[in-house]
Amino acid sequence: PLAEWAHNPAAIGADGTVHFGARDIYKVNAPGMFTGFYNSTRRINSPASLSADGTLYLSSNGNVIAIPSDNPLKWSVAVGTRSETSPAIDGEGHILVTVDNSLLRLSPDGVIDWQFDAPALFNSSPSVGLDGTIYLGCDDGNLYAMNIDGSVKWVFSTGEEVKSSPAIGQD
């Protein structure tokens, strides 16, 4: 049954369509009518993220997958182990995803541009600032700010594991 697998937060498109992953990926419009799904064949491990063009990005058993609004699989990239964090999308359409102790940036075509490895696990989703800075917390007790080229901009020590995702204000 759907309820057995539906435990990830949904992504809401500009038109109000709700996208969420269970065993498959479902789409429901604003009045609550089922509008379609993508048959994943794999368990969906992460919340979904939607790009400006309506492409849905998420993690499924060791892969990051991209599904355009018309539902065929655009691409799937093996990234190793499963990721349970939500992918982030920067202003240029690059996809940022954490896998174990790595932050990966993928191009809109699914090519891994770069990888940053930390000394501990990333259990928070990355967030992207207006200037392109990538922020994410790590189990090593640090909040990392990364440049768009994958280099470290700065590190703030919290003294404790950071498991929540950073929120970015308008200022």
C-alpha positions in Angstrom: 0.0 0.0 0.0 1.0 3.6 -0.7 1.0 4.6 3.0 3.7 2.0 3.7 6.2 3.9 1.6 5.1 7.5 1.6 7.3 9.0 4.3 9.2 11.8 2.4 8.1 15.4 2.2 6.5 16.5 -1.0 7.6 19.1 -3.6 5.0 21.5 -4.8 5.3 22.9 -8.4 4.4 26.4 -9.5 1.0 25.1 -10.8 0.2 23.6 -7.3 0.9 20.0 -8.4 2.2 17.9 -5.4 5.1 15.5 -6.2 6.1 12.9 -3.7 8.0 9.6 -3.6 6.8 6.3 -2.2 7.7 3.1 -4.0 6.9 5.2 -7.1 6.7 8.9 -7.7 3.2 10.4 -7.6 1.7 13.6 -8.9 -1.5 15.1 -7.5 -3.0 18.4 -8.5 -4.2 21.1 -6.2 -7.9 19.9 -6.0 -6.5 16.5 -4.9 -6.9 14.6 -8.2 -4.3 12.0 -9.2 -2.5 13.2 -12.3 0.1 10.5 -12.9 3.2 8.7 -11.6 6.6 7.5 -12.5 7.3 3.8 -11.8 10.6 3.9 -10.0 11.3 0.1 -9.4 13.4 1.4 -6.5 12.6 2.8 -3.1 12.7 6.6 -3.0 15.0 7.6 -0.2 14.8 11.4 -0.3 12.4 14.3 -0.5 12.0 15.6 -4.0 13.2 18.9 -5.4 11.8 20.6 -8.4 13.7 22.8 -10.8 12.3 25.9 -12.5 11.6 23.9 -15.6 9.6 21.3 -13.7 12.2 18.5 -13.6 12.0 16.5 -10.4 15.3 15.4 -8.7 15.6 12.8 -5.9 17.6 9.9 -4.6 16.7 6.3 -5.1 18.8 3.5 -3.7 22.3 4.9 -4.5 21.2 6.9 -7.6 20.3 10.5 -8.2 17.5 10.6 -10.7 16.0 13.3 -12.9 12.4 13.1 -14.1 11.0 15.9 -16.4 7.4 17.0 -16.1 6.3 14.7 -19.0 7.5 11.7 -16.8 10.2 9.8 -18.8 13.4 9.2 -17.0 15.8 12.0 -18.1 18.9 10.4 -16.4 20.0 8.4 -13.4 23.5 8.7 -11.9 25.0 6.1 -9.5 26.5 7.9 -6.6 27.3 5.0 -4.3 25.1 4.6 -1.3 21.7 6.0 -0.7 21.1 9.6 0.2 18.1 10.6 2.4 18.6 14.3 2.1 16.8 16.6 -0.4 18.8 17.7 -3.4 19.3 21.4 -3.9 19.3 23.2 -7.2 21.4 26.3 -7.7 20.7 29.3 -9.9 22.4 27.7 -12.9 20.4 24.4 -12.7 23.2 22.3 -11.1 22.0 19.7 -8.6 23.7 19.4 -5.2 23.3 16.3 -3.2 24.9 14.8 -0.1 25.9 11.1 0.0 27.5 9.8 3.2 30.4 12.3 3.8 30.4 13.8 0.3 28.7 16.8 -1.3 28.3 16.2 -5.1 27.5 18.8 -7.7 25.9 17.4 -10.9 25.3 19.3 -14.1 21.7 19.5 -15.4 22.7 16.7 -17.8 23.7 14.4 -14.9 27.5 14.6 -15.0 29.3 14.9 -11.7 31.1 18.3 -11.8 32.9 18.0 -8.5 32.9 16.3 -5.1 33.8 17.6 -1.7 34.6 15.1 1.1 34.2 16.0 4.7 35.6 14.0 7.7 32.1 12.9 8.8 28.6 12.3 7.4 26.4 14.9 5.9 22.9 14.4 7.4 21.5 17.8 6.3 20.4 18.9 2.9 22.4 21.6 1.2 20.9 25.1 0.8 22.0 27.6 -1.8 22.2 31.4 -1.2 21.4 34.1 -3.7 25.1 34.5 -4.4 25.5 30.8 -5.1 27.2 29.9 -1.8 26.3 26.4 -0.7 25.6 25.9 3.0 25.4 22.5 4.8 25.8 21.0 8.2 28.0 18.0 9.0 28.2 15.4 11.8 31.8 16.7 12.4 30.1 19.7 14.2 30.6 22.2 11.5 28.5 24.3 9.2 30.2 24.6 5.8 29.9 27.4 3.3 31.1 26.3 -0.1 32.0 28.2 -3.3 30.3 27.2 -6.5 33.6 25.6 -7.6 33.5 23.2 -4.6 36.2 24.9 -2.6 35.5 25.8 1.1 34.5 29.5 1.6 34.4 29.2 5.4 33.6 26.8 8.3 31.7 27.6 11.5 32.2 25.2 14.4 29.0 24.5 16.4 30.6 22.0 18.8 27.8 19.4 18.0 26.7 17.4 15.1 24.6 19.4 12.6 21.7 17.3 11.4 19.2 20.0 10.3 19.3 21.8 7.0 20.3 25.5 6.9 17.6 28.0 6.1 18.5 31.1 4.2 16.8 34.4 4.8 16.1 37.1 2.2 18.9 39.2 3.6 
